[in-house]
Amino acid sequence: MTPMPRARGLLVLLASVLLSVTLGGLLWLAATPTLAVSAALAYAAGLSMIILPCTLPLVFIVVPLSLQGSPGRGLLTALLFGLGLTITISLYAALVAGVGVAASPSWPPRGTARRTEASRPSSPLARGRGVTGA
C-alpha cells in the first residue's frame, strides 16, 4: 500500500472517531440539560482560542510546514501543534481557576455545605438506608 492512501485511511478513521466522540458528547448534553449551557459555552470558548492574536499567526506557519514532506509527518506536526496549544491553555485555565478559588473569601457558596466525616455514613449498609453511624 502506498503512503498516500494509507494516510487517507488514517485520517478517515481519525475523523470518524472524533465525530463519534462529538455526537456522544452531544447526546450526553441532551440527557443532562443542567450542564448543557456551561458545557456549550466552554466548548465555544475553546474553539475561539484559535483566533487569539498569539495563536492565529502560528496557523499560517504550521499549515505550510505540515504540507511539506510525507503526510504522516504533516499529521504529526499538526497534532503536536494542537497538543501544545491544548496543554498551554489548560495550564493557564488551571492557574486562573486556582487564583479565583484562593481569592474567594467564602468557598463553597452559602447554602452548600461540604460533607464532613461526621456526616458520612459509617458502613455500606448504613449508606443504603441513609442512616449515619454512631
Order of alpha helices (4+ residues) and beta strands (2+ residues): alpha-alpha-alpha-alpha-alpha
